[in-house]
Structures are given as structure tokens and as C-alpha cells.
Amino acid sequence: MDKVRVAVIGCGGISRAHFNGHLACDGSEVVYAVDVDEAKAKEKAEVMGCKWHTDYKAVLDAVDAVDICTPPHMHAEMAVEAARRGKHVLTEKIMARTLPEARWMIDEAEKADIVFMVAFVLRYRPEFQLVHEQCESGRIGEIRQGYIQTQMMMGNPVAWRRNPYDFPMGAFLSHGCHYVDQLQWDIGPMVETANVSHAKTLGDVIPGGDDTNCAIFRHANGAVSCYVESWAIPFRTDGIRFELYGTEGSLQLHYGIGGTRTVTLFNKDGQEALYEFDPSKKDHMDAFGGAKDMQGQIAHFIECCQNRSLPLTHGREGIKPMQAVLAATAAEVEGRTLNIEEFVNRPENSAAWSEPAFRAWVEKEYGYTHEGA
């Protein structure tokens, strides 16, 4: 197909970056902006010069693919409906609320033989791709350790983050999945994990999980890594710090508070700057005032739709960070280091998806009764 006709479903905060990515992609044609909030759908449709609708099911016959930018509790239903109607699917992370729900999405996508991709956007940013290339090339030798820290202060949480039926998670699964994915991508599969966390700041408003955590992982090759995160730091000292330590060198990817981004190599020859992004330089920005963060991801999805090829972050790849994060969370509850495969194969995690069973689990785990349909 020359152009992939797309419906962007969900016109909230993250959708702006997705729309910008589609605008920059020659192979994409956004034909519908969809949101249950008519005003939001109309606003994005006006910017895009496309149609709008409040019911995603009503537009599926008019498109080739959907780009799901809704809250996590809506991802599975929308992805499965689109797949069953033969539409390619890009869904925002985290792909689902539980492992059975995520596997349901994967199974239905494979049954329908459609392109299914999870939006782990960091894999498509040039600075993260450069780090991965350096690792793959062996430039820093055998990687022995990895470290990532992210920090922010969550503002007033949106409504769907405030109940554990829609959002049975916290910072670690919702946001940390990006960085666990990076550690797995660059170092290799994770096999063991442990974690400590708390929700001292946001626990009253985001009851589904942590706001601050420190997780450790052992990889299949023997390397170890650590991820430190918080949604509750009112006075940030940094943006993102990502470091990999090998036998022949080390890599540092750094996001500064002011928006700068750098990748630096350290080895026996000293220090070498490999990448620089400076938001004050106009040629570093896209036409929409952004850092071109979504363009690579959207271009990859559209290319996969056109060629019927497997995305880099296909469903079975996209579920791996979920497995590692949920295993780490369980390890903390159980007070031990946990084997990730053992956790994934537990009956409750390998069962078929059941909404009534999930609803019962939420009531038991959180004391929350969901009264919706």
C-alpha cells in the first residue's frame, strides 16, 4: 500500500507526539481522530485536517491501522477489536494491566495475522539507538553492569490513574517499563530480580502502586543492572542517567534538566562525545517544536504495515518488560529474589484473560469495587 490510513484513538496528552509523528511520515495518512471527548477529537482533527469521531468501532472500516493512545485499561479491548477486523495495531505502553490481558492481545493479533507493535518509543530515538549499536558492535567489550535513573514530580494525576481497576500499577510498571526494556535490549534477557519501593507521596491519589522504586536484575549472561525511579521528587537534580559498563569501555546517555541530551564513550583513550542534542538549536527540532521523539517510531510502524514485516517491538517483545517489572514487584512482596520465568509461569499469570477474574482480583488486592459494565 502507498499510504497507510490511520485512526488515532485517544486525543489526550500523549497523542500530540503521535500526531506529529504521523505528520512527518510520508507513508501515513491520518483519516480519523477519535476520542470519547468530542472537543478533543475535533481539536486534533482540525490540526490534522482529518475527520473526527467519538466511537472507535465506527471508523475501523475506513482505515488500515489504528494508533491507540488511550489509558492502559482500554488498550486490550481496542487492540483486539481492531485485530479481529483486520486492522494493524500500534498501542501505547504499558500494553495491558496484567500478563493474561497482554497475552490475549498478542494471541488475537497473531490469529488475525496483522502487524502488532507496542510503543516503546526509546528504541526509536537516535540517542538510544546509538547506545544499542555501540553495545552490539562490542565497542565497550563484555557488558558487566547497567544503571538507569529517572526522576520527576507527578502533577495532579488524571482520573484514570486514581483507581486500581483502570490503573493497577504505579511508576515502575507505567513508566519504568521503558527503561527495563532498554536494559534488556542492550545487555540481554533478565532472569532474576528483586525490588524495594514505596508510595509515600502519591499513594493516596495513585493507589494502584509505587511512586518510588529501586530494582535490581540479573541477566542471562551474568551481568547485573539497576533501575532507580521516582514520580515524587519535587526538586529534581537530573533528567535521565543511563550508564553501561563493559570490559573495554563505558557508555553514558544523559538527559539534562534543560533538555540537552548527550551520549559519551569512556575508554582507554579517554572520553569521546558521540551524540549531542541541544533544544536551543533550531536544526535539532522538528517543525512542531519537538525533539523528533516520535518520528522514528511512527515511521517504523508504517513501514511494517506497508511491508507486512515484524516490528522491532512486536507483542512478544513488548510483554518482556511487563514480565520483569511484575516479577520484581512480586519479589518485593515475597521478600526474596525471584526467578522471572518462574513468576511468569505461575497459574495466575499464565491463565487465559478473564475480566471477571481481574475484577475479583482488584477487589481482593485493593478493596476496590469496580461498578462499570
N, C-alpha and C positions, 0 to 999 in steps of 0.2 A: 504494500500500500504506500502511496506517496505521502499522504498526510494521515496521521492518526487522530481521529475525532475523539475528544476527551470531555468528560464531565468531571469537574472538580466538585467533590461533595464535602460540604463544610466550608464556610466562608469566614471563619474566625481568625484568630491571630496568626497561626502557622500558615494559613492559606496564602497570605500575601507573598511569601517567599516562593511557594509553589506556582502561583500565577506568574510571578516574574520569571521563573524558570521556563515555563511554557512559552511565554512571550519571546524568550531568547532562543527557542528551539525551532528551527525551520520545519522540522517534521511533525510538530504538534499543532493541532487546531482545537482550541478550547471552544466547544459549541454550547456548553451549559455551565453556569454557576448555580450550585444547588445549596440551599440551606433552609432549615425549618423556619428561620427568622427571615421573613420576606425582605425586610430592609437590607439585611446583609447580602442576600443573594442579588438584589437589584444593584447595590453599590458596586459589587465586584463585576457584575455583568456590564455595567456602564463603562467601567475602566477597560474591560476586555473586549467590548464590542460584540458580546455574545448574548444568548438567551439566558433566562433565569427560570428557576422552578423551586418549589418547596418540597417536592416529593421525588426522591432519587429514583424510585422504581419507575416513575412515569417517563423518564428520559433515557432509560437504558437502550431502548430500541433505536435511538438516534445516534448512538456513539459506538466506538470500537473499544474504548478503555475508560476506566474510572480512576481518579486520583482521590483517595479517601483521606480527608484532613479533619475528621471528626474526633471527639474524645474517644478513649480506648474502648469503652463499653459498647460502642456502636460498630467497631471495626469488623468483627466477625460476621454479624448478620449481613452487613452491606457487601463484604467481600464474597461471601457465599452466594448471595443472591445474584451478584454480578457474574460470578463464575458460572453458575448454573444457566445463565442466559448468554454464555459465550463471550463475555467481555474480559479483557485483560485488566489486571488489578495492581495498582500501586497503593499501599496502605502505610500511613504514618506508623512509627513505632509508638509505644510498645504495641506489638501486633495484636495482643489479646490480654485478657485478665488472668488466665490460667493456662497451663500447658495443654489440658484437653481441648480448650477452646481454640488455642493456636493450631493444634493438630487437625481439628475439624476444618479450619481454613485451608491448611495445606492439602489435606485429603480431597476436599472438594475442588480445589484448583487443579490438582493432578488428574482427577477424574474427568474434569472438563477440558483438559489439555490447553489451558490458557497460560499466558505469562503472569506470574505472581511474584511481586517484588515488595520487600519491606524497606522502608525509607530510613536506612542507616546512612544518613547524609554525609557523615565524616569520611566515609570510604571514597566519596566522590569529590572531596575538596583537594586542591592541588598540594597543599602542605602535608596532609595526611597520606596522600598517595606517594609523595616523595619519601616520607619516612618509611613506608612499606617497601618501596623499591630499594632503598638502602639496606633494609633488613634482608630482602630476598637475594640481593646481589652478594651478600656476605661481606659487605664493606666493614661492618663492625664485628665480624667474626661470629662466634657462637654466642647467642644471647643468653645471659645468665639471670638477668633481673629486669623487671619493668616497674615503672611507678607513674601513676597519674593522680593529680589532684585537681578538683574543680570546686569553685566556691561562688555563691551568690546569695542574695537575700530575696526570698519569695515575697511578692507583694500580697495583696488581698486575693486569696485563692478563688478561682471561679467556682460556680455552684457544683459542677460535676466532680470536683476534687474533694468535696465536703462530705460525701457519703461513701461507705466502703462497698456498696453494691456496684456503683459506677466506677469506683476508683479504689480497689482493694490493694493498695500499694502506697509507697512513698517515693522519696527522692531516688533511692537506689535503683528500683526497677524502672521507674518512669524516665529518669534522666541518665542514671548510671549505665543503663544498657548500652548507650553509645560507646562508652569508654571500656567496658568489659569486652565489647565487640572488637575494639581496637587492640586490646591486649591479646585476644585470641588470634586476630588476623596477623599480627606482627610476630608474636612469639610462638604460637601454636595452641592446640586444643588444651583446655583446662580439665584436670582430673580430680583435684581436691580443693576444698575451700573452707574458710572459717570467717566469721564476721562479728563485729560489735557495732552497736548503733544506739541512737536514742531519738526521741521526738520531743525534747524539752521545750522547743519554741513553737512548733506548729501542730503538735499533737491534738490540740483542742479543735483545730479547724480542718486539719487533714488527718482524720482518724484511721485511715487505711494503712499507715506505715510510718517509716522513719523520716526525719528531716536531716539527719547527720549519720554518716556511717564510715567505718574503716573495714575494708575487706581484703583478705589475702587469698592467693590462689597458687596452687602448684600445677605446672603444665606437664604435658605428657613427655616432653623432652628433659624434664628435671628442673627447668628454670622456675623461678618464683616471681610473683608480681603482687602489687598492692594498689588498691584504688581507694582514695580518700575523698569524700564528697560532703558538701553541706548546702542545703537550701536556706540556712539560717545564720548567715554571717553578715551582720549589719555593717561592718567596716572591713570590706574586702582588702586583701593585700595583693591579690593577683587575679588572673583570669583562668587560664588553663596551663598546667605544667605537666608535660608528658616526657618522660625520660626512659631510654632503653640503654642497658649497659652490657656490652659484649667483650669478648676476649681481645679484640683488635681495635675497639673504639667505643664511643658512646654517642647517642643522639639526644638532642633536646628540642622539643617543639614547644614553643611558648606563645601564649596569647596574653598580651598586656592589658591592663585595665583601660588604656586609652584606645584600644582597637588594633594595635600593632600585632603582627604575627611573624615569628621567625622560626627557622629550623637551623640548628647549628650542629656540626660534627666536631667531636673531640677525639684526637688520636695522637700517636707518637710525633706527628708533625706539628701539633698544636691545635689551633681552633680554626674552623672554616665555616663561614656563613654560606648556607646552601639555599636559603629562601628568605625573602622579606616581603611582607605586605604592610603597606602604610596607608591608612584610610584618608590621610591628608593629600595623597597623590591621586589626582583625578583619573589617571590612566589605570589605576588599580581598582577602580569602582565600576560597577555596571551602570547602564543607562537609568536605572531605577534608584540609584543611591545606595545600593547594597554591595556586598563583597563577593558577588557572584557565587554565593554559597550553595544555591540550589541548582544552578545551571548544569553542572556535571551529572547530578543525579537524574534530573528530568531527561536530559539528552540520552543517558544510558537506558532508561526505561523505554523511551520512544524507539530507540534503535532496536531494543529487544522485541518490542511489539512488531516492528516492521520486518525483522528477520526471523521471528519466532525462535529466538535464542534464549538461553538460560541466563537470568540476571546474576550479577555478582552476589547480590544479597537476596537470593531466592528464599522461599519459605523455609526450607530445611536448614539453610544457613541462618536465617533471621530468628529461628527459635533458639539457637545455641546460647546467645546472651541471656535469654529468659531462663534457660535451664541452669546456667551458672549462678545468676543472681538469686533465683528462688532457692537453689541449693544452699547458697551462703546464708540466706535468711533463715532457712530451716536449721542450719548448723548452729546459728546463734541460739535459737530456741532450745535446741537439744544440748547445748553446751559442749560441743565437740567439733573436731574437724570431720567434714563429711565428704564421702566419695560422690561425685556428681552423677555418675552413671547409676549408682545405687539409688540415689534420690529420684532420678528420672523414671526408673523402673518400678517405683512404688505403686501399688494398685490405684491410689487416688490420683496419681499423676499420669498413669498410662491408660486410665479408663476413657471410654467414649464421652464426648461432651454431653452434658445434661444440664439445662438451665434450672430445672427444679432442684437438682443436687447442688448446684452452685448457690442458689438462693438459700438452701438449708445450711450450707457451709458458712455463708456470710452471717446468718443469724446466730449460729453456734460460735463462730470465731469472734464476732464483733458485737453481738447483741443487737444487731440492726435488722429490722424487718422491712423488706422492700415491698411497697404496696402497688407498684406499677403492674402493667399487663405482663 
